[in-house]
Amino acid sequence: MSALAQPSRISPFLWFDNNAAEAAAFYVSVFPNSRLLTELRASSDTPAVPAGGVLTVVFELDGLRFTALNGGPAHTFNHSISFVVTCADQQEIDFFWSRLTAEGGQEVACGWLTDKFGLSWQIVPARLPELLHNPAAMQAMMSMKKLDIAALERAAAPA
């Protein structure tokens, strides 16, 4: 993001138990053009963070600003919220898939995965909306975990 650009008015705010800084560092290591911005440390003990511990961390992933909070175990991630990563080619899909499922992440279905922190991601080809106009491509996608662009293209090809 350039120094003159304004951050978006709306940005994701993620609630972690006690590993927000670890998660932010992990995500910044996965996505290009990403960086840690600021940390706010607790000035006194809170229910989730001891004095001096990281309360929030602000970071950017490819220009999108996030805030992560160490809020304790009261709230956890679920599949009702996910982040879509649009990929140019199979190499990008493979890269993000392998990085985000590493160290305990789980493959789900149809291009969805859950990372080691429990956050859901959809790793999809840029052409997915176009390909899914064909019911055979939709059926092929439903049988996949990590999406295979070539297989989707074969399914979408006229007979």
LUMBA-247583 format. One record per residue: residue in one letter; x, y, z of N, C-alpha, C in turn. Coordinates in pm, 1 decimal, decimal comma. Example, Ala and Ser with C-alpha at 12.3 -4.5 7.8 and 13.67 -1.06 7.14 Angstrom:
% LUMBA-247583
 residu       nX       nY       nZ      caX      caY      caZ       cX       cY       cZ
      A   1319,0   -569,0    780,0   1230,0   -450,0    780,0   1320,0   -330,0    780,0
      S   1285,0   -225,0    708,0   1367,0   -106,0    714,0   1290,0      3,0    787,0
END
This chain:
% LUMBA-247583
 residu       nX       nY       nZ      caX      caY      caZ       cX       cY       cZ
      M     85,5   -116,5      0,0      0,0      0,0      0,0     89,8    122,5      0,0
      S     63,7    216,7    -87,6    148,4    335,1    -94,2    122,7    424,2     27,2
      A    217,0    511,0     52,5    205,4    601,4    166,6     85,0    694,3    151,1
      L     41,6    720,9     26,4    -70,6    810,2      2,4   -204,5    739,2      4,9
      A   -204,5    609,4     -9,6   -330,0    533,9    -12,9   -391,5    526,9    126,3
      Q   -523,4    534,4    129,6   -595,4    523,2    255,5   -632,7    377,2    278,6
      P   -621,3    328,9    401,2   -667,7    193,3    427,2   -819,5    186,8    407,3
      S   -868,1     68,7    378,8  -1011,4     49,6    361,1  -1085,8     87,1    488,4
      R  -1204,2    138,4    472,7  -1288,8    171,5    587,6  -1331,4     48,2    663,8
      I  -1337,0    -63,2    594,8  -1381,0   -188,2    654,9  -1264,5   -285,8    648,8
      S  -1235,2   -348,0    761,1  -1126,5   -446,2    762,3  -1160,5   -558,9    860,1
      P  -1108,4   -678,7    834,8  -1134,9   -792,3    924,4  -1071,1   -773,1   1062,0
      F  -1143,4   -812,8   1164,6  -1096,7   -812,3   1303,1  -1111,5   -955,7   1352,7
      L  -1000,9  -1018,7   1384,0   -998,7  -1161,6   1416,0   -971,6  -1183,8   1564,3
      W  -1051,0  -1266,4   1628,1  -1039,9  -1297,1   1770,3   -963,7  -1428,2   1786,2
      F   -850,6  -1422,3   1849,6   -770,9  -1540,8   1881,2   -774,1  -1561,9   2032,2
      D   -743,8  -1682,7   2074,3   -735,8  -1712,4   2216,7   -617,7  -1634,9   2275,4
      N   -495,8  -1677,1   2239,6   -375,6  -1612,2   2295,3   -258,7  -1612,3   2198,1
      N   -284,0  -1635,3   2069,3   -173,1  -1646,3   1974,3   -189,5  -1554,8   1853,7
      A   -245,0  -1436,1   1874,1   -267,5  -1340,7   1765,4   -136,2  -1299,5   1699,1
      A    -32,7  -1273,1   1776,5     95,6  -1230,8   1718,4    157,6  -1343,4   1636,7
      E    148,7  -1466,5   1686,2    199,6  -1582,5   1612,2    123,6  -1599,1   1480,4
      A     -8,1  -1584,9   1485,8    -89,6  -1597,4   1364,7    -55,5  -1487,7   1265,2
      A    -44,9  -1364,6   1311,0    -12,1  -1253,3   1221,0    123,5  -1276,6   1154,4
      A    222,5  -1319,0   1230,8    355,2  -1346,4   1173,6    347,2  -1459,0   1070,5
      F    267,5  -1561,9   1099,1    250,0  -1672,1   1004,3    187,3  -1622,5    875,0
      Y     77,2  -1549,0    883,5      8,7  -1502,1    763,4     98,3  -1409,5    681,2
      V    172,9  -1322,4    748,0    264,4  -1232,4    677,7    373,3  -1312,8    604,9
      S    412,8  -1426,9    661,3    514,5  -1509,6    594,8    458,7  -1583,7    473,2
      V    327,1  -1603,7    468,1    264,4  -1678,3    358,3    235,0  -1588,3    238,9
      F    181,7  -1470,8    262,8    134,0  -1385,4    154,5    236,5  -1280,4    114,3
      P    262,8  -1269,9    -16,7    355,3  -1165,7    -62,7    297,6  -1026,8    -35,9
      N    383,6   -928,1    -35,9    342,0   -788,9    -15,0    266,1   -772,8    115,8
      S    316,7   -834,6    220,7    251,0   -831,6    350,6    347,2   -784,0    457,4
      R    292,0   -732,4    566,0    379,0   -680,6    672,0    303,8   -666,1    803,0
      L    381,1   -674,9    911,4    329,4   -643,1   1044,5    332,1   -491,8   1058,0
      L    227,6   -433,4   1115,6    222,3   -287,7   1128,4    243,8   -242,1   1271,9
      T    155,2   -281,3   1363,0    166,9   -235,3   1501,3    121,8   -343,6   1597,7
      E    172,1   -334,1   1717,9    125,9   -418,1   1829,4     83,1   -325,8   1941,7
      L    -23,8   -362,3   2006,3    -66,4   -292,5   2127,6    -49,2   -389,6   2242,2
      R     27,5   -350,4   2341,0     50,8   -436,8   2456,3    -42,3   -394,8   2570,3
      A    -85,3   -491,6   2646,4   -174,8   -465,0   2759,0    -99,4   -387,7   2866,6
      S   -158,4   -278,9   2913,6    -92,4   -198,4   3016,9   -115,6   -255,4   3155,9
      S   -219,4   -336,0   3170,1   -245,6   -404,9   3296,0   -304,3   -541,7   3262,3
      D   -313,9   -625,1   3361,6   -368,9   -758,6   3336,9   -512,3   -749,5   3285,5
      T   -542,5   -829,5   3185,0   -679,2   -844,4   3135,4   -715,2   -991,9   3154,3
      P   -839,9  -1029,0   3136,2   -874,3  -1170,7   3150,0   -796,6  -1261,9   3054,0
      A   -759,3  -1209,9   2936,2   -692,3  -1294,3   2836,9   -542,6  -1267,2   2822,2
      V   -496,5  -1149,0   2864,2   -357,8  -1109,5   2838,5   -296,6  -1049,6   2965,2
      P   -182,6  -1100,1   3007,8   -115,0  -1038,1   3122,6    -53,7   -903,5   3083,7
      A    -30,2   -819,2   3180,1     33,0   -689,7   3155,8    160,9   -709,7   3074,5
      G    175,9   -630,0   2970,1    293,6   -637,7   2884,7    278,2   -733,6   2768,1
      G    177,8   -819,8   2772,1    154,0   -913,5   2662,3     85,1   -845,6   2544,7
      V     91,5   -908,8   2429,3     28,9   -852,4   2309,8   -123,2   -863,1   2322,0
      L   -189,6   -748,7   2314,2   -335,1   -745,0   2315,8   -388,4   -750,4   2171,8
      T   -336,5   -662,1   2086,4   -374,8   -663,7   1944,8   -250,8   -649,1   1857,7
      V   -263,0   -697,9   1735,9   -159,6   -678,3   1635,2   -230,7   -643,3   1504,7
      V   -179,6   -540,1   1438,2   -233,8   -497,2   1309,6   -133,6   -538,0   1203,5
      F   -185,0   -597,0   1095,5    -98,4   -642,6    987,9   -169,7   -629,4    854,4
      E    -92,7   -629,9    746,8   -147,6   -626,5    611,8   -111,3   -753,6    539,1
      L   -209,3   -808,8    467,2   -186,7   -921,4    377,7   -216,5   -872,0    237,4
      D   -111,9   -858,5    158,0   -125,0   -812,2     19,9   -211,2   -686,0     11,8
      G   -188,7   -594,0    104,6   -257,5   -465,2    104,4   -386,0   -459,0    184,8
      L   -439,2   -572,3    231,3   -561,3   -572,1    312,1   -523,2   -571,2    459,8
      R   -573,1   -472,6    530,3   -540,6   -457,7    672,8   -628,7   -546,2    759,3
      F   -565,6   -614,2    855,1   -632,6   -699,8    953,2   -593,4   -653,6   1092,5
      T   -679,5   -677,4   1189,2   -644,4   -663,0   1330,2   -670,9   -797,3   1395,8
      A   -576,5   -842,2   1477,1   -591,5   -967,5   1551,4   -587,3   -934,8   1700,1
      L   -679,4   -992,8   1773,6   -694,3   -969,3   1917,3   -668,9  -1097,8   1993,6
      N   -594,1  -1088,9   2100,9   -587,2  -1198,9   2197,8   -701,1  -1177,2   2295,6
      G   -813,7  -1243,9   2270,5   -933,2  -1220,2   2350,1   -971,9  -1334,2   2441,3
      G   -891,9  -1441,4   2441,0   -926,0  -1555,3   2523,9  -1010,3  -1656,6   2448,2
      P  -1043,7  -1766,8   2512,8  -1108,2  -1879,5   2444,8  -1259,2  -1867,4   2425,1
      A  -1319,0  -1754,8   2457,8  -1465,1  -1743,9   2452,4  -1522,3  -1759,1   2311,6
      H  -1447,4  -1718,9   2210,2  -1497,1  -1725,0   2072,2  -1394,1  -1794,0   1984,1
      T  -1440,2  -1881,4   1897,7  -1350,5  -1951,5   1806,3  -1400,7  -1934,7   1663,8
      F  -1311,4  -1958,7   1568,7  -1347,4  -1948,8   1428,0  -1435,2  -2067,2   1388,0
      N  -1516,8  -2045,0   1285,2  -1591,7  -2154,1   1223,3  -1601,2  -2126,5   1073,7
      H  -1662,7  -2218,7    999,7  -1665,9  -2208,4    853,9  -1762,0  -2102,0    801,1
      S  -1837,1  -2036,2    888,6  -1931,3  -1936,1    839,3  -1861,0  -1810,9    787,1
      I  -1735,1  -1794,1    821,8  -1653,5  -1684,3    768,9  -1526,2  -1745,8    712,4
      S  -1492,5  -1705,9    588,9  -1367,3  -1753,3    528,2  -1310,0  -1642,8    442,6
      F  -1183,8  -1657,1    408,9  -1116,3  -1563,4    320,6  -1086,7  -1634,0    190,2
      V  -1120,2  -1568,9     79,3  -1098,8  -1624,9    -53,6   -967,7  -1570,9   -107,7
      V   -881,1  -1662,3   -150,5   -755,7  -1625,1   -214,7   -769,2  -1663,3   -361,8
      T   -775,0  -1563,8   -448,8   -789,0  -1585,7   -592,0   -649,6  -1603,8   -651,6
      C   -631,7  -1715,2   -721,3   -499,9  -1753,0   -772,3   -497,5  -1750,9   -925,0
      A   -386,0  -1707,7   -980,4   -370,0  -1697,6  -1125,5   -354,9  -1833,3  -1192,3
      D   -293,9  -1929,7  -1120,3   -263,4  -2058,3  -1183,7   -251,0  -2167,6  -1077,8
      Q   -227,9  -2290,1  -1125,4   -218,2  -2404,4  -1034,5    -99,9  -2390,8   -940,0
      Q      7,9  -2331,3   -986,8    125,6  -2312,6   -901,6     90,0  -2228,0   -779,1
      E     13,5  -2121,8   -798,1    -28,6  -2040,0   -683,8   -122,3  -2118,0   -591,6
      I   -215,5  -2191,7   -650,3   -306,3  -2272,5   -567,7   -224,5  -2368,9   -482,9
      D   -130,9  -2438,5   -545,3    -47,8  -2535,0   -473,0     32,7  -2467,7   -361,8
      F     88,1  -2349,4   -390,2    167,6  -2276,2   -290,8     84,0  -2241,6   -168,4
      F    -27,4  -2171,9   -191,5   -109,1  -2129,2    -76,8   -168,9  -2248,4     -3,4
      W   -209,0  -2351,3    -77,6   -266,8  -2470,8    -15,6   -165,4  -2536,1     77,6
      S    -44,4  -2554,8     28,1     55,9  -2623,5    110,6     96,0  -2539,2    231,6
      R    108,0  -2411,0    215,4    147,0  -2325,4    328,0     36,8  -2316,3    433,2
      L    -86,3  -2299,8    388,8   -195,6  -2280,8    485,0   -241,2  -2410,2    551,1
      T   -213,3  -2526,2    489,5   -247,6  -2653,0    555,6   -130,3  -2707,7    636,6
      A    -15,3  -2642,4    631,4    103,2  -2689,7    703,9     80,4  -2684,4    855,1
      E    153,8  -2767,4    925,3    160,4  -2764,1   1072,4     23,7  -2778,3   1139,2
      G    -61,5  -2862,1   1084,3   -188,6  -2888,6   1150,0   -310,8  -2833,0   1080,5
      G   -293,3  -2762,2    969,0   -409,3  -2718,1    893,1   -480,3  -2839,4    834,3
      Q   -605,5  -2822,1    795,5   -685,3  -2934,3    745,5   -749,2  -2900,1    611,7
      E   -741,4  -2995,8    517,9   -816,3  -2983,3    394,1   -962,7  -3005,2    425,8
      V  -1050,7  -2929,7    362,2  -1193,5  -2946,1    387,0  -1256,9  -3002,0    259,3
      A  -1305,5  -2917,5    170,3  -1367,6  -2962,5     45,7  -1383,5  -2842,8    -46,6
      C  -1388,9  -2871,0   -176,9  -1423,2  -2768,7   -277,5  -1333,0  -2645,4   -272,4
      G  -1204,6  -2665,8   -243,8  -1112,0  -2553,8   -236,9  -1103,8  -2487,3   -101,1
      W  -1173,9  -2540,2     -1,9  -1171,8  -2484,5    134,0  -1069,5  -2559,1    218,7
      L  -1008,8  -2485,8    309,5   -919,2  -2544,5    409,0   -931,5  -2465,4    537,7
      T   -884,2  -2526,4    644,4   -876,5  -2459,1    774,1   -730,4  -2459,0    814,4
      D   -676,0  -2341,6    846,1   -534,5  -2334,8    882,5   -512,9  -2379,2   1027,3
      K   -388,7  -2380,8   1069,8   -354,7  -2431,0   1203,6   -414,6  -2347,8   1316,9
      F   -464,9  -2227,7   1285,2   -528,0  -2143,4   1386,9   -680,1  -2157,1   1385,7
      G   -732,2  -2237,0   1291,8   -875,5  -2258,5   1282,2   -947,3  -2164,8   1186,3
      L   -872,8  -2077,9   1117,4   -932,5  -1984,3   1022,7   -956,2  -2053,7    888,8
      S  -1071,4  -2028,7    827,3  -1107,8  -2092,4    700,6  -1065,9  -2006,7    581,5
      W  -1017,4  -2074,5    479,5   -971,4  -2011,5    355,8  -1028,6  -2088,0    238,1
      Q  -1054,3  -2016,1    129,2  -1090,0  -2076,3      1,5   -979,3  -2039,9    -96,7
      I   -912,4  -2140,0   -150,3   -802,7  -2118,8   -244,3   -855,8  -2156,2   -382,1
      V   -881,2  -2055,2   -465,5   -954,7  -2078,0   -589,7   -884,5  -2015,3   -709,4
      P   -904,4  -2075,5   -827,4   -850,9  -2013,3   -948,4   -935,1  -1891,8   -987,5
      A   -872,4  -1793,4  -1048,3   -943,7  -1673,3  -1092,2  -1057,3  -1708,4  -1187,5
      R  -1041,8  -1815,2  -1263,8  -1143,0  -1856,1  -1362,6  -1258,1  -1935,9  -1302,7
      L  -1258,9  -1958,7  -1174,2  -1360,7  -2046,3  -1115,4  -1504,2  -2003,6  -1149,2
      P  -1541,9  -1877,1  -1136,1  -1680,8  -1841,3  -1168,5  -1718,0  -1878,5  -1312,9
      E  -1628,2  -1853,6  -1404,6  -1651,8  -1888,4  -1544,8  -1667,1  -2039,9  -1561,8
      L  -1576,8  -2116,1  -1502,2  -1581,1  -2261,6  -1516,1  -1707,9  -2321,2  -1456,0
      L  -1754,0  -2264,0  -1346,1  -1868,8  -2322,2  -1276,0  -2002,8  -2296,9  -1345,4
      H  -2001,1  -2223,0  -1455,0  -2123,8  -2210,9  -1534,9  -2159,9  -2345,1  -1597,2
      N  -2062,1  -2433,6  -1605,8  -2086,5  -2566,5  -1661,0  -2116,0  -2661,3  -1544,0
      P  -2232,3  -2725,6  -1543,6  -2267,0  -2815,6  -1432,9  -2164,8  -2928,3  -1411,8
      A  -2099,3  -2974,0  -1519,4  -1999,9  -3080,6  -1503,7  -1878,7  -3030,9  -1425,2
      A  -1841,8  -2904,4  -1444,5  -1730,8  -2847,1  -1367,3  -1770,5  -2833,2  -1220,4
      M  -1893,7  -2793,5  -1196,0  -1942,4  -2784,2  -1057,5  -1937,0  -2921,9   -991,7
      Q  -1981,3  -3023,5  -1062,7  -1978,2  -3159,9  -1009,1  -1834,1  -3203,8   -982,5
      A  -1743,5  -3170,6  -1074,4  -1602,1  -3205,7  -1054,8  -1546,9  -3136,1   -930,8
      M  -1579,5  -3007,7   -914,2  -1529,8  -2933,8   -797,9  -1580,0  -2996,0   -668,3
      M  -1702,8  -3041,8   -668,0  -1761,2  -3098,3   -546,3  -1688,6  -3224,9   -501,1
      S  -1614,5  -3288,3   -590,7  -1541,0  -3410,1   -554,5  -1397,2  -3381,0   -511,0
      M  -1356,1  -3254,9   -517,1  -1216,3  -3218,0   -487,7  -1202,4  -3159,0   -348,1
      K  -1083,4  -3167,0   -295,3  -1044,8  -3087,0   -179,3   -968,1  -2967,4   -235,0
      K   -838,4  -2984,8   -266,5   -763,0  -2879,0   -334,4   -809,9  -2876,4   -479,4
      L   -837,8  -2757,5   -531,5   -888,6  -2748,1   -667,6   -778,0  -2772,8   -770,0
      D   -814,9  -2845,5   -873,0   -726,3  -2881,1   -983,0   -780,0  -2810,6  -1107,2
      I   -712,2  -2704,3  -1149,9   -761,3  -2623,7  -1261,7   -776,5  -2707,3  -1388,4
      A   -677,9  -2789,9  -1420,6   -684,6  -2870,7  -1543,0   -806,6  -2963,2  -1540,6
      A   -834,1  -3025,8  -1428,5   -949,7  -3114,6  -1418,0  -1080,4  -3036,0  -1429,9
      L  -1085,5  -2917,1  -1375,3  -1205,0  -2833,1  -1388,8  -1224,3  -2790,3  -1533,6
      E  -1114,4  -2755,5  -1599,6  -1123,0  -2717,6  -1741,4  -1168,2  -2833,6  -1827,6
      R  -1117,4  -2953,1  -1800,6  -1161,7  -3072,0  -1877,0  -1311,6  -3094,8  -1855,9
      A  -1356,8  -3081,5  -1733,1  -1498,4  -3101,9  -1703,8  -1585,8  -2996,6  -1771,4
      A  -1534,5  -2874,4  -1782,5  -1611,5  -2765,6  -1840,8  -1606,9  -2763,6  -1993,5
      A  -1513,8  -2838,5  -2053,2  -1496,4  -2837,9  -2198,6  -1618,5  -2900,6  -2266,8
      P  -1657,1  -2844,0  -2381,8  -1769,0  -2904,5  -2455,4  -1735,2  -3047,8  -2495,2
      A  -1834,9  -3132,4  -2493,5  -1814,5  -3273,8  -2525,5  -1794,6  -3296,6  -2673,0
END
